[in-house]
Amino acid sequence: MAVLRSGVQGLDRLFSAGGFYAGDSVLVEGGAGVGKTTLGLQFIVAGIRDHGEPGMIFSFEELPQEFHRNSRHYGWHLKDMEAAGKLDLFHTSPEDLVKEMEKPGSALLRKIEEMGVRRALVDSVNPMHRLHPRRDEMRQILLRLIKAFRREGITLMLTLEGGGERQSDESLEHYLCDTVVLLSHEIKGGMRRRRLLEVLKSRGQDHVEGRQLFLITNEGLSLLAPLVQIKPLVPRKHVASTGIAALDDMLGGGMPHGSTFLFTTDGTASLYPFFIALAAAGLAAREGVKFTPSARNSFHDIQRFLMDHSYDISGLAQGGQVRFVDYYHRPAPGELKPYILDVSRMSLAQYRLAAARLGRHYKASKLRWRRLLDVNAGIDRFGAEEFKAQHTARIADIKARGDLGLLFSVPAEMDPRTEAFLRYTCSGVVETWVEDGYQFLRVSKTPSGRVSDPGVVEVTGERPFVKIR
């Protein structure tokens, strides 16, 4: 699929494809004066000047001469581009634009074909909301507009004036557009203004998570390179499957070896189907699996549910591929007891010695290991500060060995600072919750910066016994 460069220094590196997909719709949202129109003009001008891609600009409020005046500040001479047949500007209404784009053989479509237009800017969509206050009407006309440009193979950039904050995530534009870029500014140190850009969504490709500093100079927008350079996206051959196809897709292919992921629940949504599916996927990949289950789940449960996946964990434990850690001195099947490290009555010093022996087993086995751990159980047993120290060492060991850390937690049952620490230190975060009788799941952090929209979780009667739609 063809990729278009944005023309903004540093922006394309935030996308795994290196830019916007041809024919996609890109929303640029932010408060007044933050740089939305400048970014849109820069996108159009770069296409004409640097890539030979003619463009069109549509406005529902501003006249063409206002664009001419504003662009001259950046050395962009739109009149020259118009004279060369590479650019056309229109002052129109949303209804007329949609009609012209949908009418076969219309004057606008003939002009698009004659010029070979590849990029378009609509600045802005706010008047559409005033003309169509009903959400269903607004959705229909906006969707028609996006589809019309997509049919012509034109990459469409739209601007939207909003608060520049995350409360606008529920807007129609966020749902309908393929890519969402948020611009904002904040005051730091009393008088110093910082301009920030964040990619909130990029359908069909990964993107880097987090806010990026940018400047507006006499050449337009320019992103500043961070002190810690953005890591390249991980090739799929270096990732481990979750065992759930839809979750792999949400993660961008799976979980990179050497990473630690945190799975959280609101306390109502069940994490156990994911606990079992992740373990079964590890066994299928001939990886070692170490279980440290919560107080709610017994070793009998683990044995029974993995039997549904056709795995005899007692036999696998005998072969060195499965190990268990128990914080609660709970009953267990007799055939599993030799492979359960019961730390419920150990002193901290004794536990550290036992953990070191388990680490030597990991090394001697020559396997990659999936280390499944219930966070709340660890905090209950050792306290938050000791658990955090263990967690830090565990992450380093997992990274060095190329293992996979899989943590499961109920944040509501722990101190907010501990939750924030876990979210910060883990490579990825997957959240699940119950709302209106449905269980939802979303990926809110990954090593590549990819995040996902929420999906609905369904428990099924076929392996892996859980789906995400």
MARROTOR-404298 format. One record per residue (C-alpha): y negated, z negated, x negated; residue in one letter; residue number from 1. Coordinates in steps of 0.001 Angstrom, whole numbers, always signed. Example, Ala and Ser with C-alpha at 12.3 -4.5 7.8 and 13.67 -1.06 7.14 Angstrom:
BEGIN
> +4500;-7800;-12300;A;1
> +1060;-7140;-13670;S;2
END
This chain:
BEGIN
> +0;+0;+0;M;1
> -3456;+957;-1325;A;2
> -5729;-1874;-2443;V;3
> -9541;-1825;-2368;L;4
> -11576;-3753;-4917;R;5
> -14228;-6001;-3432;S;6
> -16944;-5222;-5973;G;7
> -17604;-8956;-6388;V;8
> -16925;-10226;-9896;Q;9
> -14083;-12770;-9843;G;10
> -13166;-12346;-6152;L;11
> -10241;-9948;-6525;D;12
> -8396;-12353;-8852;R;13
> -7996;-14714;-5884;L;14
> -5589;-12249;-4207;F;15
> -2077;-11486;-5440;S;16
> -2569;-7768;-4694;A;17
> -5849;-7729;-6626;G;18
> -8093;-7003;-3643;G;19
> -8060;-6133;+65;F;20
> -5360;-3940;+1588;Y;21
> -6655;-599;+2865;A;22
> -7148;-698;+6627;G;23
> -7336;-4479;+6821;D;24
> -10085;-6466;+8517;S;25
> -11976;-8996;+6385;V;26
> -14099;-11744;+7926;L;27
> -16909;-13259;+5842;V;28
> -18162;-16434;+7509;E;29
> -20842;-18919;+6565;G;30
> -24148;-20519;+7435;G;31
> -27545;-18846;+7437;A;32
> -28742;-17608;+4047;G;33
> -25498;-18283;+2206;V;34
> -24859;-14653;+1173;G;35
> -22719;-13033;+3882;K;36
> -24765;-9848;+4215;T;37
> -25136;-9588;+445;T;38
> -21370;-9737;+12;L;39
> -20912;-7113;+2729;G;40
> -23455;-4760;+1166;L;41
> -21895;-5306;-2269;Q;42
> -18495;-4320;-838;F;43
> -19939;-1079;+584;I;44
> -22020;-218;-2491;V;45
> -19145;-880;-4912;A;46
> -16915;+1461;-2932;G;47
> -19467;+4280;-3162;I;48
> -20688;+3671;-6704;R;49
> -17499;+2600;-8491;D;50
> -14624;+4132;-6530;H;51
> -15976;+7188;-4730;G;52
> -15240;+5652;-1302;E;53
> -17933;+6494;+1271;P;54
> -19001;+3759;+3672;G;55
> -20765;+2966;+6936;M;56
> -22868;-27;+7990;I;57
> -23183;-1067;+11643;F;58
> -25687;-3620;+12905;S;59
> -26210;-4923;+16422;F;60
> -29557;-6577;+15605;E;61
> -31137;-5476;+12317;E;62
> -32599;-1999;+11880;L;63
> -31536;+293;+8995;P;64
> -34881;-186;+7213;Q;65
> -34158;-3910;+6915;E;66
> -30950;-3148;+5023;F;67
> -32899;-719;+2792;H;68
> -35442;-3396;+1940;R;69
> -32943;-6201;+1322;N;70
> -30678;-4074;-875;S;71
> -33471;-2902;-3193;R;72
> -33675;-6438;-4622;H;73
> -30212;-5901;-6132;Y;74
> -30910;-2394;-7388;G;75
> -28867;-812;-4584;W;76
> -30714;+2251;-3330;H;77
> -29113;+2923;+29;L;78
> -31388;+5864;+830;K;79
> -30099;+7738;-2216;D;80
> -26528;+7108;-1083;M;81
> -27388;+8366;+2408;E;82
> -28983;+11481;+970;A;83
> -25817;+12139;-1037;A;84
> -23705;+11958;+2124;G;85
> -21875;+8814;+932;K;86
> -23394;+6284;+3337;L;87
> -24555;+6117;+6943;D;88
> -26292;+3230;+8745;L;89
> -26229;+2642;+12495;F;90
> -28130;+327;+14828;H;91
> -25947;+173;+17941;T;92
> -24286;-2108;+20492;S;93
> -20730;-3509;+20389;P;94
> -19730;-1544;+23507;E;95
> -21089;+1761;+22190;D;96
> -19411;+1257;+18814;L;97
> -16022;+536;+20392;V;98
> -16342;+3507;+22777;K;99
> -17253;+5885;+19967;E;100
> -14375;+4629;+17789;M;101
> -11862;+4995;+20631;E;102
> -13052;+8342;+22076;K;103
> -11113;+11266;+20573;P;104
> -13430;+13760;+18909;G;105
> -16523;+11570;+19292;S;106
> -19556;+12235;+17117;A;107
> -18845;+9063;+15134;L;108
> -15208;+9963;+14450;L;109
> -16235;+13464;+13386;R;110
> -18771;+11925;+11008;K;111
> -16141;+9562;+9607;I;112
> -13788;+12474;+8962;E;113
> -16542;+14651;+7484;E;114
> -17673;+11919;+5062;M;115
> -14188;+10580;+4271;G;116
> -15248;+7027;+5095;V;117
> -12994;+4323;+3601;R;118
> -15143;+1183;+4045;R;119
> -17244;-200;+6895;A;120
> -19427;-3262;+7429;L;121
> -20298;-4838;+10795;V;122
> -23173;-7285;+10270;D;123
> -22732;-9412;+12330;S;124
> -20355;-10147;+15203;V;125
> -22465;-13026;+16579;N;126
> -24205;-10847;+19223;P;127
> -20758;-9984;+20586;M;128
> -20278;-13656;+21491;H;129
> -23564;-13743;+23372;R;130
> -22692;-10575;+25289;L;131
> -19127;-11753;+25980;H;132
> -19188;-15547;+26417;P;133
> -15706;-15563;+27981;R;134
> -13049;-15969;+25305;R;135
> -10665;-13417;+26839;D;136
> -13379;-10746;+26988;E;137
> -14471;-11439;+23427;M;138
> -10912;-11301;+22197;R;139
> -10319;-7952;+23870;Q;140
> -13387;-6182;+22515;I;141
> -12989;-7600;+19003;L;142
> -9326;-6633;+18892;L;143
> -10168;-3119;+20081;R;144
> -12803;-2834;+17350;L;145
> -10442;-3977;+14590;I;146
> -7634;-1693;+15748;K;147
> -9957;+1309;+16005;A;148
> -11024;+1044;+12368;F;149
> -7440;+358;+11266;R;150
> -6287;+3583;+12967;R;151
> -8735;+5499;+10805;E;152
> -7499;+3772;+7637;G;153
> -10889;+2100;+7125;I;154
> -11164;-1350;+5582;T;155
> -13526;-3263;+7866;L;156
> -15652;-6196;+6757;M;157
> -17283;-8319;+9468;L;158
> -19780;-11134;+9005;T;159
> -20020;-14200;+11234;L;160
> -22700;-16856;+11112;E;161
> -21069;-20247;+11537;G;162
> -21403;-23753;+10265;G;163
> -19674;-22871;+7010;G;164
> -17178;-25658;+7580;E;165
> -13517;-25846;+8523;R;166
> -14150;-26704;+12169;Q;167
> -14595;-22961;+12748;S;168
> -10940;-22312;+11860;D;169
> -10097;-22002;+15549;E;170
> -12408;-19009;+16113;S;171
> -11058;-15765;+17474;L;172
> -12140;-14001;+14312;E;173
> -9891;-16222;+12216;H;174
> -6865;-15325;+14321;Y;175
> -7548;-11606;+14580;L;176
> -8782;-10727;+11084;C;177
> -6337;-10152;+8229;D;178
> -8429;-11969;+5626;T;179
> -10933;-14798;+6055;V;180
> -13490;-15683;+3363;V;181
> -15673;-18752;+3909;L;182
> -19057;-19111;+2179;L;183
> -20899;-22415;+2093;S;184
> -23412;-24379;+85;H;185
> -23916;-28051;-603;E;186
> -26437;-30224;-2382;I;187
> -25170;-32029;-5489;K;188
> -27063;-34506;-7599;G;189
> -29958;-34786;-5177;G;190
> -31541;-31349;-5612;M;191
> -28919;-29053;-7185;R;192
> -27473;-26556;-4708;R;193
> -23923;-25289;-5184;R;194
> -22679;-22123;-3528;R;195
> -18960;-22117;-2699;L;196
> -16465;-19441;-1671;L;197
> -12995;-20139;-277;E;198
> -10270;-17776;+912;V;199
> -8796;-19357;+4040;L;200
> -6345;-16605;+4955;K;201
> -4901;-13384;+3507;S;202
> -2243;-11777;+5677;R;203
> +499;-9974;+3758;G;204
> -349;-11354;+320;Q;205
> -781;-14646;-1509;D;206
> -4181;-16073;-2360;H;207
> -5540;-18836;-4561;V;208
> -6286;-22042;-2695;E;209
> -9477;-24030;-3065;G;210
> -13227;-23523;-3287;R;211
> -14747;-21359;-6013;Q;212
> -18311;-21628;-7322;L;213
> -20436;-18492;-7089;F;214
> -23944;-17355;-7934;L;215
> -26278;-14845;-6326;I;216
> -28108;-12961;-9064;T;217
> -30155;-9751;-9085;N;218
> -26790;-7935;-9179;E;219
> -25298;-9646;-6117;G;220
> -22542;-12265;-5805;L;221
> -20541;-13338;-8834;S;222
> -17788;-15966;-8923;L;223
> -17715;-18370;-11860;L;224
> -14484;-18620;-13842;A;225
> -13002;-22144;-13550;P;226
> -12441;-24259;-16638;L;227
> -8724;-24373;-15766;V;228
> -7705;-20763;-15322;Q;229
> -5874;-19797;-12155;I;230
> -2136;-19524;-12713;K;231
> -508;-16152;-12066;P;232
> +1699;-15962;-8991;L;233
> +5360;-16665;-9709;V;234
> +7816;-13711;-9552;P;235
> +10439;-14170;-6850;R;236
> +13277;-14154;-9387;K;237
> +11947;-17502;-10642;H;238
> +11906;-19206;-7247;V;239
> +14530;-21180;-5339;A;240
> +15283;-20562;-1673;S;241
> +14781;-23249;+943;T;242
> +17731;-21825;+2866;G;243
> +15375;-21052;+5780;I;244
> +14183;-17435;+5643;A;245
> +10941;-17993;+7551;A;246
> +10001;-20953;+5356;L;247
> +10667;-18885;+2224;D;248
> +8261;-16281;+3585;D;249
> +5630;-18917;+4341;M;250
> +5961;-20129;+747;L;251
> +5614;-16624;-679;G;252
> +9309;-16189;-1513;G;253
> +10495;-19742;-2117;G;254
> +9802;-22717;-4402;M;255
> +9234;-22112;-8128;P;256
> +11705;-23826;-10449;H;257
> +10060;-26775;-12157;G;258
> +7908;-27665;-9146;S;259
> +7817;-30646;-6778;T;260
> +7199;-30210;-3060;F;261
> +6156;-32870;-561;L;262
> +7401;-32587;+3044;F;263
> +5460;-34775;+5480;T;264
> +5914;-35718;+9139;T;265
> +3672;-37393;+11680;D;266
> +6545;-39790;+12367;G;267
> +7706;-37951;+15482;T;268
> +8739;-34604;+13990;A;269
> +12137;-34670;+12276;S;270
> +12415;-33829;+8593;L;271
> +16197;-34229;+8525;Y;272
> +17097;-30596;+9387;P;273
> +15012;-29515;+6385;F;274
> +16543;-32223;+4181;F;275
> +20023;-30873;+4933;I;276
> +19068;-27167;+4787;A;277
> +17395;-27611;+1400;L;278
> +20447;-29425;+69;A;279
> +22838;-26770;+1413;A;280
> +20726;-23994;-146;A;281
> +20949;-25772;-3504;G;282
> +24729;-26060;-3268;L;283
> +24938;-22376;-2302;A;284
> +22940;-21510;-5439;A;285
> +25369;-23608;-7552;R;286
> +22679;-26150;-8287;E;287
> +23220;-29875;-8530;G;288
> +21921;-31972;-5638;V;289
> +20854;-35611;-5839;K;290
> +20298;-37451;-2534;F;291
> +18060;-40501;-2104;T;292
> +18002;-40764;+1708;P;293
> +15731;-42779;+3991;S;294
> +16757;-45946;+5769;A;295
> +17292;-43884;+8938;R;296
> +19981;-41629;+7432;N;297
> +23428;-42717;+6335;S;298
> +25783;-41243;+3770;F;299
> +28192;-40579;+6642;H;300
> +25463;-38412;+8257;D;301
> +24926;-36432;+5060;I;302
> +28650;-35843;+4659;Q;303
> +29057;-34757;+8277;R;304
> +26067;-32421;+8402;F;305
> +26936;-30734;+5115;L;306
> +30472;-30258;+6412;M;307
> +28822;-28167;+9161;D;308
> +27541;-25994;+6301;H;309
> +31154;-25830;+4983;S;310
> +30506;-28110;+2001;Y;311
> +32895;-30912;+1065;D;312
> +30487;-33146;-800;I;313
> +33177;-35579;-1899;S;314
> +34843;-32732;-3807;G;315
> +31505;-31559;-5160;L;316
> +30673;-35103;-6234;A;317
> +33974;-35315;-8121;Q;318
> +33027;-32070;-9870;G;319
> +29665;-33511;-10927;G;320
> +27497;-31335;-8651;Q;321
> +26395;-34088;-6240;V;322
> +25025;-37579;-6844;R;323
> +23471;-40265;-4615;F;324
> +20987;-43125;-5009;V;325
> +20938;-45938;-2447;D;326
> +17988;-48303;-1968;Y;327
> +19574;-50240;+929;Y;328
> +23162;-51207;+15;H;329
> +24417;-49391;+3100;R;330
> +28022;-48541;+4057;P;331
> +29408;-45287;+2667;A;332
> +32644;-43271;+2857;P;333
> +35110;-44601;+317;G;334
> +35461;-41266;-1444;E;335
> +31704;-41142;-2091;L;336
> +31230;-44700;-3396;K;337
> +32004;-43885;-7070;P;338
> +29110;-41403;-7057;Y;339
> +26490;-43624;-5391;I;340
> +24027;-45452;-7631;L;341
> +23195;-48599;-5605;D;342
> +19860;-49906;-6880;V;343
> +19155;-52218;-3943;S;344
> +19808;-55401;-5927;R;345
> +18818;-54238;-9398;M;346
> +15877;-55603;-11314;S;347
> +13310;-53059;-12418;L;348
> +14691;-53113;-15955;A;349
> +18219;-52534;-14675;Q;350
> +17014;-49688;-12488;Y;351
> +15331;-47966;-15418;R;352
> +18528;-48108;-17452;L;353
> +20537;-46740;-14516;A;354
> +17992;-43944;-13980;A;355
> +18271;-43021;-17654;A;356
> +22068;-42727;-17292;R;357
> +21568;-40475;-14271;L;358
> +19180;-38358;-16334;G;359
> +21852;-37934;-18996;R;360
> +24232;-36746;-16269;H;361
> +21689;-34083;-15243;Y;362
> +21513;-32866;-18822;K;363
> +25283;-32921;-19453;A;364
> +26015;-30989;-16256;S;365
> +23996;-27956;-17478;K;366
> +22905;-27361;-13867;L;367
> +19506;-27060;-12293;R;368
> +19104;-30020;-9928;W;369
> +17467;-30439;-6550;R;370
> +16281;-34033;-6365;R;371
> +15828;-35035;-2717;L;372
> +13971;-38324;-2329;L;373
> +12582;-40283;+602;D;374
> +9159;-41474;-573;V;375
> +8784;-44343;+1883;N;376
> +12137;-45781;+786;A;377
> +11012;-45690;-2855;G;378
> +7732;-47412;-2048;I;379
> +9519;-50062;+30;D;380
> +11854;-50782;-2861;R;381
> +9469;-50764;-5825;F;382
> +5928;-50973;-4454;G;383
> +3316;-48225;-4498;A;384
> +2087;-48616;-8077;E;385
> +5549;-48637;-9668;E;386
> +6628;-45747;-7453;F;387
> +3597;-43712;-8564;K;388
> +4467;-44363;-12214;A;389
> +8053;-43231;-11571;Q;390
> +6765;-40215;-9654;H;391
> +4553;-39107;-12543;T;392
> +7445;-39320;-15017;A;393
> +9786;-37574;-12560;R;394
> +7415;-34630;-12109;I;395
> +7181;-34151;-15880;A;396
> +10976;-34248;-16243;D;397
> +11496;-31813;-13349;I;398
> +9020;-29397;-14894;K;399
> +10613;-29645;-18341;A;400
> +14138;-29068;-16996;R;401
> +13259;-26401;-14424;G;402
> +14642;-28564;-11618;D;403
> +13207;-28880;-8101;L;404
> +11691;-32059;-6685;G;405
> +11848;-32408;-2894;L;406
> +10027;-35435;-1485;L;407
> +10023;-36496;+2165;F;408
> +7445;-38872;+3603;S;409
> +5765;-40378;+6654;V;410
> +2123;-40689;+5475;P;411
> +1185;-42972;+8378;A;412
> +3505;-45622;+6910;E;413
> +1848;-45699;+3475;M;414
> -1516;-46490;+1941;D;415
> -3971;-43540;+2238;P;416
> -4596;-43618;-1513;R;417
> -881;-43233;-2203;T;418
> -682;-40325;+207;E;419
> -3673;-38657;-1481;A;420
> -2054;-39209;-4894;F;421
> +1176;-37547;-3759;L;422
> -608;-34573;-2232;R;423
> -2644;-34100;-5393;Y;424
> +227;-34399;-7858;T;425
> +2854;-32363;-5979;C;426
> +2962;-28605;-6523;S;427
> +3271;-27889;-2799;G;428
> +2898;-29595;+573;V;429
> +4726;-28725;+3813;V;430
> +3600;-30531;+6961;E;431
> +5398;-30893;+10296;T;432
> +4264;-32579;+13496;W;433
> +4869;-32688;+17248;V;434
> +2271;-31431;+19707;E;435
> +2672;-30821;+23451;D;436
> +6443;-31207;+23210;G;437
> +6877;-28688;+20341;Y;438
> +7491;-29297;+16656;Q;439
> +5185;-27321;+14358;F;440
> +5313;-26683;+10615;L;441
> +2842;-25242;+8140;R;442
> +2533;-24844;+4385;V;443
> -762;-26390;+3282;S;444
> -364;-26143;-511;K;445
> +1661;-24076;-2997;T;446
> +1435;-23448;-6756;P;447
> +117;-19934;-6027;S;448
> -2516;-21172;-3579;G;449
> -731;-19652;-597;R;450
> -1086;-21435;+2744;V;451
> +359;-20510;+6123;S;452
> -450;-20574;+9794;D;453
> +1610;-23071;+11845;P;454
> +5047;-21999;+13077;G;455
> +7201;-23515;+15812;V;456
> +10377;-25280;+14645;V;457
> +13578;-24706;+16616;E;458
> +16927;-26410;+16060;V;459
> +19730;-23877;+16563;T;460
> +23522;-23823;+16706;G;461
> +23881;-21482;+13732;E;462
> +23349;-22082;+10036;R;463
> +20983;-23241;+8665;P;464
> +20590;-24892;+12113;F;465
> +16796;-24642;+12035;V;466
> +14392;-21761;+12563;K;467
> +10628;-21336;+12318;I;468
> +8935;-18845;+14612;R;469
END
